Every structure is written in C-alpha cells, then in structure tokens.
Amino acid sequence: MTHAGTTAPTTAPTPPGADLPEHPESLWRSAEPKRSYDVVIVGGGGHGLATAHYLAKLGITNVAVLEKGWLAGGNMARNTTLIRSNYLLDESAGIYEHALKLWEGLEEDLGYPILFSQRGVLNLAHTEQDVRDSVRRVEANKLNGIDAEWLEPDEVAKVCPIVNVSGDIRYPVQGATFQARAGIAKHDYVAWGFARRSSEAGIDIIENCEVSGFVTGGPGGDRVTGVRTTRGDIAAGTVALCAAGHTSVLLDMLGVPAPLQSHPLQALVSELLEPVHPTIVMSNAVHVYVSQAHKGELVMGAGVDSYNGYGQRGAFHIIERQMAAAVELFPVFARAHLLRSWAGVVDVTPDASPIVGSTPYANVFLNCGWGTGGFKATPGLGAAFADTVAHGRPHPLIAPFGLDRFVTGALVDEHGAAAVAH
C-alpha cells in the first residue's frame, strides 16, 4: 500500500519581493461612503471581502464593504491560517471542500500571491476511541470524494519525523488521519488580494466606519432600508452581515435572537527557526496544533478561553497548556523561545457549525458562527454567500446552516471536528 504522506511535503517558495506591495493600502481605493448601495456588507475581513469579490463576478458592483477598524484587522489578522476539508459530516465537508478547491486556484484568480502551501495535515489519535473516530472520518471523507487516509505511527513519523511517536509518553500516538491537500496561506495577502480585485471592480471599501444601528421599513417593518454608521447613514437594498465575533452585537440592534457566544481564541508564534516542521499537526487529546510559517516561526494554538467576551486577549493558563502540549508532542521544540501571542474573538454555536442564510428581515443575510474554522472556508463561503445575496435565497451548500435549524432540530454537530481550534 502506498501513502501520500510517506514523503514529507515541501513548502511553496516565497514569491519574489518585487511582486509584493510596499504600501498595501495602495491596493484598493480609499472610498468615501455614498448615500446608497445595492448591497452593504458589514465586516471587512476575509468573508466580507470574499463575498464582495464574488458579487463582482456576478456583475453586482454597487457594493460597500464597511469595516469598523482597519481592513481585515479582526479575526482575519489573528488566525493561524490552517486550510483543510476533512470534516466528518456531509454538510461540512461540502462547503469546506468547495473552499479548498477554490483555494487551489485562488492565486491565479486574484492575480496576487497568497503563499498557499499544500503541506498536508495530520490529526493525531491517542486512544482507541480516537482511532475509531478517525477511521470513521477517513471513510466518510472518501465517500465525499475528499482525499484522506489513515496512517499508523511509523507512517506518521515518515510524514513528520519530529513528532514523538514513542510509546512511553502520556498520550502515545496510535496513528493519525492525513489529508495531503491541506495547507496554509498568508492571511494578510489573502485579504489584500480580495480587496484589490473588489476595488478594481468598483466596489467601495470603507474603513473606520462602524455600524451603530439600522433603519427598518417596508410592510410590517420586515426590511432594513439603511445602515447607521459613524460616517453617516447609508441606504441599502440588501445587507450582508459578516462581522464574526461581533455579529451578536449587530443582531441585538436588529432584535434578532441567535444562539451565539463570543470567546477569545489565543495563538502564539515562536522565534524564527530553520525549516524543521514539514506539515501541520493537530491533537485533540493534548490540545494543541502546530505548523511552521513561511518565514520560519512556529504557529501554535489550542482551544478557546472558556469565558465570554469581546476583548482580543486571553488567559495565561491557556498559553501554558499549549506550550506543555507542544513540547510533549515535539521534544525538539523544548528550547524554542516564544516570540509573541495574540487573540481573536470567535463566535461559537451550540453545534459547532456556522449560521449562514436568511434572517427574519427579507433583505438581510447572515454569515456568522464559524468559531475556529472561518479562515479555511473563506473563498468557498464568499462564493456561496455572494450567490445567496444575489439571488435572495440560500445557496445549496449553505442551506443546511440556516438559523432555523435551531428550531427544527436539524443540527450539524461538528464538535468532533472542532474540539481543538484550527
């Protein structure tokens, strides 16, 4: 039997420096808000910018992207850039695989380097139950046409020689799933590429423009006719909410209840190291994931802080546990130095799946609840959400993730795939 992971994947070369901008802000127009737009997108992160890009592809360009701070300065600037599609359930696998296929052609589509590196991801199994769950997920992936395989411990060591696969540690590695097409990308380049293409198409990207309320109207008050912002009121034909961890704040303004909780999510990087880590390694049991960025720093993360909040910070004990887990799995990192840590604000739902689709307002569409998995979905969600906004009904790939599932009980429970932030 052959295994895709028997040879360690290589990192994609960095594009020449001449191809990269010295001043990213010059990539898009600094637009002043107009009085009205056909579509107003609230949130200038990855999902908002991707939605704008794909709306332009559908011929809809009278669009404003409103960002309360600087472009892509929220979770897009604070994530750990993992990209994969090896989810268990059909609904999740569908949207993430669609996204992965778009990632594979995104650099050409945007005409901009995003440093997409398909180095693969290992999801480690440490117990008999882990093994059963992992093999089940591999078989489910295969049924959905997604690349996946089960590796024994010696095969794990061939893919990533620095993982500790000895049997005398607290949680011995009993195997792992491997998706060879998974990888990482440069998050800010992704945002800049989407912003440039959207701006070139005529879409207005408006930074430092915070939404403070909504104007409602229509028969029965079932439509939002305008958006109140710190830069004045803007009339809107359709409103698309893409504000990640702060979506619940916007929904409160609209009086729309949603089962969302916002939590800090921390990550950290080490000092620059020589290339030593050829893939991405995730472990739910010791609760950490580790990859090595293009410049050389180790990028590490784990789970969300347990408390609710909108502050972009977290508790020290989370970092301490991340470090203990990382050193257990990777003894070679024991003397590496932590360079810095940060946090984003993730919005989590009861079934660990996003909420995308319609709202009680006829012309307001919702995209939130991605928890720790939003970055990897960026192009796929952008394309499907743009189609939803353009045609006024949920795209088939996002139809299972509607808000009404919490009433009907048709949940998409992905806690097994989302036990560790990724």
Secondary structure, DSSP 8 states (H G I E B T S, - for coil): ---TTSS---------GGGS-SSGGGGS------SEEEEEEE--SHHHHHHHHHHHHTT---EEEE-SSSTT-SGGGTS--EE----SSHHHHHHHHHHHHHHHHHHHHHTS----B---EEEEE-SHHHHHHHHHHHHHHHHTT---EEE-HHHHHHH-TTS---SSSSS---EEEEETT-EE--HHHHHHHHHHHHHHTT-EEE-S--EEEEEEESGGG-EEEEEEETTEEEEEEEEEE--GGGHHHHHHHHT-----EEEEEEEEEEEE--S---SEEEETTTTEEEEE-TTSEEEEEEEE-SS----S---HHHHHHHHHHHHHH-GGGTT--EEEEEEEEEEE-TTSS-EEEE-SSTTEEEEE--TT-TGGGHHHHHHHHHHHHHHTS--TTTGGG-TTHHHH------TTTSSS--
